Amino acid sequence: MDDDLDPQLLRVLRAVADGGSITRAAVALGSSQPAVSQLLTRAEQRLGHALVLRRGRGATLTHAGQVLADHALHVQAALAAAREDLDAVGGMHRGRVRLAGFPSASSTLVPAVLAAMAETAPHVTTSYVEVEPPEALDLLRSGEVDVALTFTYVGDEVGAAPDPGLVTRALGRDPLALVTPVGAGRPDDDGRPVDTEAVRPVDAAAVDLASHRDARWIGGCPRCRGHLLASCATAGFTPDIVLETDNAAAVVGLVAAGLGVALLPRLALATTVIPVGVAIDPVDDDLARRVEVVVARGAERVPSVRAALDAVRSAAHLLA
């Protein structure tokens, strides 16, 4: 039957999957719990499949419900593409794209993306929100943003099932650097401590993290902290993390004050003033993080999203 499936049912199933209950799904959709529950009951009767398993105050999707929920983002993207194509036929030439990105992209990649959008797609209204990658993906799944700039470290994918509703494309690698007080564990060629500030090029000799096993460490966001712990474990020690902040300028300031050492991505350091007394040294390239752009499956059909992806790719040279 033509009316067996509708976009609203798919959105509801996606919201139940994300929220874990019908009540939370209703809140996310701006509806009431009874209305959402009735919609699901009617859909199950009409389709002849159980879609939701109600368990106490929670709810999970059946296999049939998950199959439909996996199509939600694709359908939303197709509808958005149809709307923009219709507007273009009518000569309206308008659109909207909502971008999410991580903090160190905000001062590097994002300005370049927004500038490119203003030049190549001035008719598109573009907005931006800064969030860490897990939150950016949640916003993408819920349809609150259209394009997400994210990053992953080697090993992040272990045990994680790929989301069939999302498409991830690599933009490049962002090398990490060790940020230390000048002279901390880095003798010069004569064996004397270095006593001038230094920002080593990316291709300089890598510093072994184990040479700072006895240092006090400064941690970052949860994902970066986990990567720091894993990297140090590979180097044969557990770092003594005494301070935590995901503000790169604050990290550099703490290091300059002699309060610890840190591992920071080059992207975060690109717009950070490095004061006298702070050394920036490359580490093993295997520790680099991958910078990626993620959209809903099928979203590239939407003209405004396609323009944003072109702008993102043009900004990727900043990762070189």
NORPEKA-V184445 format. One record per pair of residues at least 12 apart in sequence whose C-alpha atoms are under 10 Angstrom apart, sorted by the first residue. I is the first residue (numbers start at 1). J is the second residue. If there is no record, write none. Layout:
I_J ; I_J
This chain:
1_46 ; 1_47 ; 3_46 ; 4_43 ; 4_44 ; 4_46 ; 4_47 ; 5_43 ; 5_46 ; 5_47 ; 5_68 ; 6_43 ; 6_72 ; 6_75 ; 7_71 ; 7_72 ; 7_73 ; 7_75 ; 7_76 ; 7_79 ; 8_29 ; 8_36 ; 8_39 ; 8_72 ; 8_76 ; 9_36 ; 9_39 ; 9_40 ; 9_43 ; 9_65 ; 9_68 ; 9_69 ; 9_72 ; 10_65 ; 10_66 ; 10_67 ; 10_68 ; 10_69 ; 10_70 ; 10_71 ; 10_72 ; 10_73 ; 10_75 ; 10_76 ; 11_25 ; 11_29 ; 11_68 ; 11_69 ; 11_70 ; 11_71 ; 11_72 ; 11_73 ; 11_75 ; 11_76 ; 11_142 ; 11_143 ; 12_25 ; 12_26 ; 12_28 ; 12_29 ; 12_36 ; 12_37 ; 12_39 ; 12_40 ; 12_69 ; 12_72 ; 13_25 ; 13_36 ; 13_40 ; 13_51 ; 13_52 ; 13_60 ; 13_61 ; 13_65 ; 13_66 ; 13_67 ; 13_68 ; 13_69 ; 13_70 ; 13_71 ; 13_72 ; 14_61 ; 14_65 ; 14_66 ; 14_68 ; 14_69 ; 14_70 ; 14_71 ; 14_72 ; 14_73 ; 14_141 ; 14_142 ; 15_27 ; 15_28 ; 15_29 ; 15_69 ; 15_72 ; 15_141 ; 15_142 ; 16_28 ; 16_36 ; 16_52 ; 16_58 ; 16_59 ; 16_60 ; 16_61 ; 16_65 ; 16_66 ; 16_69 ; 17_52 ; 17_59 ; 17_60 ; 17_61 ; 17_62 ; 17_65 ; 17_66 ; 17_69 ; 17_70 ; 18_60 ; 18_69 ; 18_138 ; 18_141 ; 18_142 ; 19_58 ; 19_59 ; 19_60 ; 20_54 ; 20_57 ; 20_58 ; 20_59 ; 20_60 ; 20_61 ; 21_33 ; 21_52 ; 21_53 ; 21_54 ; 21_55 ; 21_56 ; 21_57 ; 21_58 ; 21_59 ; 21_60 ; 21_61 ; 22_34 ; 22_35 ; 22_36 ; 22_37 ; 22_40 ; 22_52 ; 22_54 ; 22_57 ; 22_58 ; 22_59 ; 22_60 ; 23_36 ; 23_37 ; 23_57 ; 23_58 ; 23_59 ; 24_58 ; 24_59 ; 25_37 ; 25_59 ; 28_142 ; 29_142 ; 37_52 ; 40_52 ; 44_65 ; 49_62 ; 49_63 ; 49_64 ; 49_65 ; 50_62 ; 50_63 ; 50_64 ; 50_65 ; 51_63 ; 51_64 ; 51_65 ; 51_66 ; 51_67 ; 51_68 ; 51_69 ; 52_64 ; 52_65 ; 52_66 ; 53_65 ; 69_165 ; 70_163 ; 70_164 ; 70_165 ; 70_166 ; 70_297 ; 71_164 ; 71_165 ; 71_297 ; 71_298 ; 72_141 ; 72_142 ; 72_143 ; 72_165 ; 72_296 ; 72_297 ; 73_140 ; 73_141 ; 73_142 ; 73_143 ; 73_164 ; 73_165 ; 73_166 ; 73_295 ; 73_296 ; 73_297 ; 73_298 ; 73_299 ; 74_164 ; 74_165 ; 74_166 ; 74_295 ; 74_296 ; 74_297 ; 74_298 ; 74_299 ; 75_296 ; 75_297 ; 75_298 ; 75_299 ; 76_143 ; 76_296 ; 76_297 ; 76_298 ; 76_299 ; 77_143 ; 77_146 ; 77_295 ; 77_296 ; 77_297 ; 77_298 ; 77_299 ; 77_300 ; 77_301 ; 77_302 ; 77_305 ; 78_297 ; 78_298 ; 78_299 ; 78_300 ; 78_301 ; 78_302 ; 79_299 ; 79_301 ; 79_302 ; 80_95 ; 80_96 ; 80_299 ; 80_301 ; 80_302 ; 80_303 ; 80_304 ; 80_305 ; 81_95 ; 81_298 ; 81_299 ; 81_300 ; 81_301 ; 81_302 ; 81_303 ; 81_304 ; 81_305 ; 82_301 ; 82_302 ; 82_303 ; 83_95 ; 83_302 ; 83_303 ; 84_96 ; 84_301 ; 84_302 ; 84_303 ; 84_304 ; 85_301 ; 85_302 ; 85_303 ; 88_303 ; 92_123 ; 93_121 ; 93_122 ; 93_123 ; 93_124 ; 93_303 ; 93_304 ; 94_121 ; 94_122 ; 94_123 ; 94_124 ; 94_125 ; 94_303 ; 94_304 ; 95_121 ; 95_122 ; 95_123 ; 95_124 ; 95_125 ; 95_126 ; 95_302 ; 95_303 ; 95_304 ; 95_305 ; 96_123 ; 96_124 ; 96_125 ; 96_126 ; 96_127 ; 96_146 ; 96_302 ; 96_303 ; 96_304 ; 96_305 ; 96_308 ; 97_117 ; 97_124 ; 97_125 ; 97_126 ; 97_127 ; 97_128 ; 97_145 ; 97_146 ; 97_147 ; 97_302 ; 97_303 ; 97_304 ; 97_305 ; 97_306 ; 97_307 ; 97_308 ; 98_125 ; 98_126 ; 98_127 ; 98_128 ; 98_129 ; 98_140 ; 98_143 ; 98_144 ; 98_145 ; 98_146 ; 98_147 ; 98_148 ; 98_304 ; 98_305 ; 98_308 ; 99_113 ; 99_114 ; 99_126 ; 99_127 ; 99_128 ; 99_129 ; 99_130 ; 99_136 ; 99_139 ; 99_140 ; 99_144 ; 99_145 ; 99_146 ; 99_147 ; 99_148 ; 99_149 ; 99_295 ; 99_305 ; 99_308 ; 100_127 ; 100_128 ; 100_129 ; 100_130 ; 100_131 ; 100_132 ; 100_133 ; 100_135 ; 100_136 ; 100_137 ; 100_139 ; 100_140 ; 100_144 ; 100_145 ; 100_146 ; 100_147 ; 100_148 ; 100_149 ; 100_150 ; 100_293 ; 100_294 ; 101_128 ; 101_129 ; 101_130 ; 101_131 ; 101_132 ; 101_133 ; 101_135 ; 101_136 ; 101_137 ; 101_147 ; 101_148 ; 101_149 ; 101_150 ; 101_151 ; 101_293 ; 102_129 ; 102_130 ; 102_131 ; 102_132 ; 102_133 ; 102_134 ; 102_135 ; 102_136 ; 102_148 ; 102_149 ; 102_150 ; 102_151 ; 103_129 ; 103_130 ; 103_131 ; 103_132 ; 103_133 ; 103_150 ; 103_246 ; 103_247 ; 103_248 ; 103_267 ; 103_268 ; 104_130 ; 104_132 ; 104_246 ; 104_247 ; 104_248 ; 104_265 ; 104_266 ; 104_267 ; 104_268 ; 104_269 ; 104_270 ; 104_271 ; 104_272 ; 105_130 ; 105_149 ; 105_150 ; 105_151 ; 105_267 ; 105_268 ; 105_291 ; 106_128 ; 106_129 ; 106_130 ; 106_131 ; 106_149 ; 106_267 ; 106_268 ; 107_267 ; 107_268 ; 107_270 ; 107_271 ; 107_272 ; 108_267 ; 108_268 ; 108_269 ; 108_270 ; 108_271 ; 108_315 ; 108_316 ; 108_318 ; 108_319 ; 109_149 ; 109_267 ; 109_311 ; 109_312 ; 109_313 ; 109_314 ; 109_315 ; 109_316 ; 109_317 ; 109_318 ; 109_319 ; 110_128 ; 110_130 ; 110_149 ; 110_311 ; 110_312 ; 110_315 ; 111_315 ; 112_311 ; 112_312 ; 112_314 ; 112_315 ; 112_316 ; 112_318 ; 113_308 ; 113_309 ; 113_310 ; 113_311 ; 113_312 ; 113_313 ; 113_314 ; 113_315 ; 113_316 ; 114_126 ; 114_127 ; 114_128 ; 114_308 ; 114_311 ; 114_312 ; 114_315 ; 115_311 ; 115_315 ; 116_307 ; 116_308 ; 116_310 ; 116_311 ; 116_312 ; 116_314 ; 116_315 ; 117_304 ; 117_307 ; 117_308 ; 117_309 ; 117_310 ; 117_311 ; 117_312 ; 118_311 ; 119_311 ; 120_307 ; 120_308 ; 120_310 ; 120_311 ; 121_303 ; 121_304 ; 121_307 ; 121_308 ; 121_311 ; 123_304 ; 124_303 ; 124_304 ; 124_305 ; 124_307 ; 124_308 ; 125_304 ; 126_304 ; 126_308 ; 127_145 ; 128_145 ; 128_147 ; 128_148 ; 129_145 ; 129_148 ; 130_148 ; 130_149 ; 131_148 ; 131_149 ; 131_150 ; 132_148 ; 132_149 ; 132_150 ; 132_151 ; 132_221 ; 132_222 ; 132_223 ; 133_148 ; 133_149 ; 133_150 ; 133_151 ; 133_152 ; 133_223 ; 133_292 ; 134_150 ; 134_151 ; 134_223 ; 135_148 ; 135_150 ; 136_148 ; 136_149 ; 136_150 ; 136_294 ; 137_149 ; 137_150 ; 137_163 ; 137_166 ; 137_294 ; 137_295 ; 137_296 ; 140_165 ; 140_166 ; 140_294 ; 140_295 ; 140_296 ; 141_163 ; 141_165 ; 141_166 ; 141_295 ; 141_296 ; 143_296 ; 145_295 ; 145_296 ; 146_294 ; 146_295 ; 146_296 ; 146_299 ; 146_300 ; 146_302 ; 146_304 ; 146_305 ; 146_308 ; 147_293 ; 147_294 ; 147_295 ; 147_296 ; 147_299 ; 147_300 ; 147_305 ; 147_306 ; 147_308 ; 147_309 ; 147_312 ; 148_168 ; 148_292 ; 148_293 ; 148_294 ; 148_295 ; 148_296 ; 148_309 ; 149_168 ; 149_169 ; 149_170 ; 149_171 ; 149_291 ; 149_292 ; 149_293 ; 149_294 ; 149_295 ; 149_312 ; 150_168 ; 150_170 ; 150_171 ; 150_290 ; 150_291 ; 150_292 ; 150_293 ; 150_294 ; 151_170 ; 151_171 ; 151_172 ; 151_173 ; 151_174 ; 151_223 ; 151_289 ; 151_290 ; 151_291 ; 151_292 ; 151_293 ; 151_294 ; 152_173 ; 152_223 ; 152_224 ; 152_227 ; 152_288 ; 152_289 ; 152_290 ; 152_291 ; 152_292 ; 153_173 ; 153_174 ; 153_223 ; 153_224 ; 153_226 ; 153_227 ; 153_286 ; 153_287 ; 153_288 ; 153_289 ; 153_290 ; 153_291 ; 154_227 ; 154_286 ; 154_287 ; 154_288 ; 154_289 ; 154_290 ; 155_227 ; 155_230 ; 156_223 ; 156_226 ; 156_227 ; 163_296 ; 163_297 ; 164_296 ; 164_297 ; 165_295 ; 165_296 ; 165_297 ; 165_298 ; 166_294 ; 166_295 ; 166_296 ; 166_297 ; 166_298 ; 166_299 ; 167_293 ; 167_294 ; 167_295 ; 167_296 ; 167_297 ; 167_298 ; 167_299 ; 167_300 ; 168_292 ; 168_293 ; 168_294 ; 168_295 ; 168_296 ; 168_297 ; 169_291 ; 169_292 ; 169_293 ; 169_294 ; 169_295 ; 169_313 ; 170_290 ; 170_291 ; 170_292 ; 170_293 ; 170_294 ; 170_313 ; 170_316 ; 171_290 ; 171_291 ; 171_292 ; 171_293 ; 171_312 ; 171_313 ; 171_314 ; 171_315 ; 171_316 ; 171_317 ; 171_319 ; 172_288 ; 172_289 ; 172_290 ; 172_291 ; 172_292 ; 172_313 ; 172_316 ; 172_317 ; 172_318 ; 172_319 ; 172_320 ; 173_265 ; 173_266 ; 173_267 ; 173_285 ; 173_287 ; 173_288 ; 173_289 ; 173_290 ; 173_291 ; 173_292 ; 173_316 ; 173_319 ; 173_320 ; 174_264 ; 174_265 ; 174_266 ; 174_267 ; 174_268 ; 174_285 ; 174_287 ; 174_288 ; 174_289 ; 174_290 ; 174_291 ; 174_318 ; 174_319 ; 174_320 ; 175_202 ; 175_264 ; 175_265 ; 175_266 ; 175_267 ; 175_282 ; 175_283 ; 175_284 ; 175_285 ; 175_286 ; 175_287 ; 175_288 ; 175_289 ; 175_290 ; 175_319 ; 175_320 ; 176_202 ; 176_263 ; 176_264 ; 176_265 ; 176_266 ; 176_267 ; 176_268 ; 176_269 ; 176_280 ; 176_281 ; 176_282 ; 176_283 ; 176_284 ; 176_285 ; 176_286 ; 176_287 ; 176_288 ; 176_289 ; 177_199 ; 177_200 ; 177_201 ; 177_202 ; 177_206 ; 177_207 ; 177_262 ; 177_263 ; 177_264 ; 177_265 ; 177_266 ; 177_268 ; 177_269 ; 177_279 ; 177_280 ; 177_281 ; 177_282 ; 177_283 ; 177_284 ; 177_285 ; 177_287 ; 177_288 ; 178_206 ; 178_207 ; 178_208 ; 178_209 ; 178_212 ; 178_261 ; 178_262 ; 178_263 ; 178_264 ; 178_265 ; 178_266 ; 178_279 ; 178_280 ; 178_281 ; 178_282 ; 178_283 ; 179_199 ; 179_218 ; 179_251 ; 179_252 ; 179_255 ; 179_256 ; 179_260 ; 179_261 ; 179_262 ; 179_263 ; 179_264 ; 179_265 ; 179_269 ; 179_274 ; 179_278 ; 179_279 ; 179_280 ; 179_281 ; 179_282 ; 180_197 ; 180_198 ; 180_212 ; 180_215 ; 180_217 ; 180_252 ; 180_254 ; 180_255 ; 180_256 ; 180_258 ; 180_259 ; 180_260 ; 180_261 ; 180_262 ; 180_263 ; 180_277 ; 180_278 ; 180_279 ; 180_280 ; 180_281 ; 181_195 ; 181_196 ; 181_197 ; 181_198 ; 181_252 ; 181_254 ; 181_255 ; 181_256 ; 181_257 ; 181_258 ; 181_259 ; 181_260 ; 181_261 ; 181_262 ; 181_276 ; 181_277 ; 181_278 ; 181_279 ; 181_280 ; 182_194 ; 182_195 ; 182_196 ; 182_197 ; 182_198 ; 182_255 ; 182_256 ; 182_258 ; 182_276 ; 182_277 ; 182_278 ; 182_279 ; 182_280 ; 183_195 ; 183_196 ; 183_197 ; 183_198 ; 183_277 ; 183_278 ; 183_279 ; 184_211 ; 184_212 ; 184_215 ; 184_258 ; 184_261 ; 184_278 ; 184_279 ; 185_207 ; 185_211 ; 185_212 ; 185_215 ; 186_207 ; 186_211 ; 186_212 ; 186_279 ; 186_281 ; 194_279 ; 195_277 ; 195_279 ; 196_276 ; 196_277 ; 196_278 ; 196_279 ; 197_274 ; 197_275 ; 197_276 ; 197_277 ; 197_278 ; 197_279 ; 197_280 ; 198_274 ; 198_275 ; 198_276 ; 198_277 ; 198_278 ; 198_279 ; 198_280 ; 198_281 ; 199_274 ; 199_278 ; 199_279 ; 199_280 ; 199_281 ; 199_282 ; 200_279 ; 200_280 ; 200_281 ; 200_282 ; 201_280 ; 201_281 ; 201_282 ; 202_266 ; 202_280 ; 202_281 ; 202_282 ; 202_283 ; 202_285 ; 203_281 ; 203_282 ; 203_283 ; 203_285 ; 204_281 ; 204_282 ; 204_283 ; 205_281 ; 205_282 ; 205_283 ; 205_284 ; 206_281 ; 206_282 ; 206_283 ; 206_284 ; 206_285 ; 207_281 ; 207_282 ; 207_283 ; 207_284 ; 208_232 ; 208_235 ; 208_281 ; 208_282 ; 208_283 ; 208_284 ; 209_228 ; 209_231 ; 209_232 ; 209_233 ; 209_234 ; 209_235 ; 209_236 ; 209_237 ; 209_239 ; 209_263 ; 209_283 ; 209_284 ; 210_231 ; 210_232 ; 210_233 ; 210_234 ; 210_235 ; 210_236 ; 210_237 ; 210_238 ; 210_239 ; 211_235 ; 212_232 ; 212_237 ; 212_239 ; 212_261 ; 213_232 ; 213_235 ; 213_236 ; 213_237 ; 213_238 ; 213_239 ; 213_240 ; 214_237 ; 214_238 ; 214_239 ; 214_240 ; 215_239 ; 215_240 ; 215_241 ; 215_242 ; 215_259 ; 215_260 ; 215_261 ; 215_262 ; 216_239 ; 216_240 ; 216_241 ; 216_242 ; 216_243 ; 216_255 ; 216_258 ; 216_259 ; 216_260 ; 216_261 ; 216_262 ; 217_239 ; 217_240 ; 217_241 ; 217_242 ; 217_243 ; 217_244 ; 217_255 ; 217_259 ; 217_260 ; 217_261 ; 217_262 ; 217_263 ; 218_239 ; 218_240 ; 218_241 ; 218_242 ; 218_243 ; 218_244 ; 218_245 ; 218_246 ; 218_251 ; 218_252 ; 218_254 ; 218_255 ; 218_259 ; 218_260 ; 218_261 ; 218_262 ; 218_263 ; 218_264 ; 219_239 ; 219_240 ; 219_241 ; 219_242 ; 219_243 ; 219_244 ; 219_245 ; 219_246 ; 219_251 ; 219_260 ; 219_261 ; 219_262 ; 219_263 ; 219_264 ; 220_241 ; 220_243 ; 220_244 ; 220_245 ; 220_246 ; 220_247 ; 220_248 ; 220_251 ; 220_262 ; 220_263 ; 220_264 ; 221_244 ; 221_245 ; 221_246 ; 221_247 ; 222_244 ; 222_245 ; 222_246 ; 224_246 ; 224_263 ; 224_264 ; 224_265 ; 224_289 ; 225_241 ; 225_244 ; 225_245 ; 225_246 ; 225_263 ; 227_263 ; 227_287 ; 227_289 ; 228_241 ; 228_262 ; 228_263 ; 228_264 ; 228_287 ; 229_241 ; 230_287 ; 231_263 ; 231_284 ; 231_286 ; 231_287 ; 240_260 ; 241_260 ; 241_261 ; 241_262 ; 242_259 ; 242_260 ; 243_259 ; 243_260 ; 243_261 ; 243_262 ; 244_262 ; 246_264 ; 246_268 ; 247_268 ; 247_272 ; 248_262 ; 248_264 ; 248_265 ; 248_267 ; 248_268 ; 248_269 ; 248_270 ; 248_271 ; 248_272 ; 248_273 ; 249_268 ; 249_269 ; 249_271 ; 249_272 ; 249_273 ; 249_274 ; 250_272 ; 251_263 ; 251_264 ; 252_264 ; 252_269 ; 252_272 ; 252_273 ; 252_274 ; 252_275 ; 252_278 ; 252_279 ; 252_280 ; 253_273 ; 253_274 ; 253_275 ; 253_278 ; 254_278 ; 255_275 ; 255_277 ; 255_278 ; 255_279 ; 256_274 ; 256_275 ; 256_276 ; 256_277 ; 256_278 ; 256_279 ; 257_277 ; 257_278 ; 258_277 ; 258_278 ; 261_278 ; 261_279 ; 262_280 ; 263_280 ; 263_281 ; 263_282 ; 263_283 ; 263_287 ; 264_280 ; 264_282 ; 264_288 ; 265_282 ; 265_287 ; 265_288 ; 265_289 ; 266_280 ; 266_282 ; 266_288 ; 266_319 ; 267_318 ; 267_319 ; 270_318 ; 290_319 ; 291_316 ; 291_319 ; 292_312 ; 292_316 ; 293_309 ; 293_312 ; 293_313 ; 294_309 ; 295_309
